[in-house]
Amino acid sequence: MHNGLISKFDKLKDDKSFDNQFSIVQKKVDKRIVNTIPLGKGLYLKIDKHVPNLTEIIKPYEGIDGKFGITIISDQAYNFIKVRNQ
């Protein structure tokens, strides 16, 4: 969802009828960006700010058993789950 919105803004900047004499304040835009992705019953992934390297952190996963999911690359998430599973 983020990438689609960003590409629309990028195209709009190139439109000659668009007044581009202002700058986008990311802090103001972030307040309106909230994506909640259902992961399972009672489990959600919430993205509430623009993350420039999101594709490096969250990657799609397709297992050889036909199961689909996501992989999250995060030291903080790893440590949280590791402690919780002990």
WODA-V625698 format. One line per field, one symbol per residue. phi: phi as a letter, one per 20 degrees, with the letter a starting at -180 (. if undefined). Layout:
BEGIN
phi = ???
END
This chain:
BEGIN
phi = .ffffffffffffeffeefdecdeegfffgfdebcddfdrfmccddddbfdfdgfeedcfccefenedacddebfffgffffffee
END
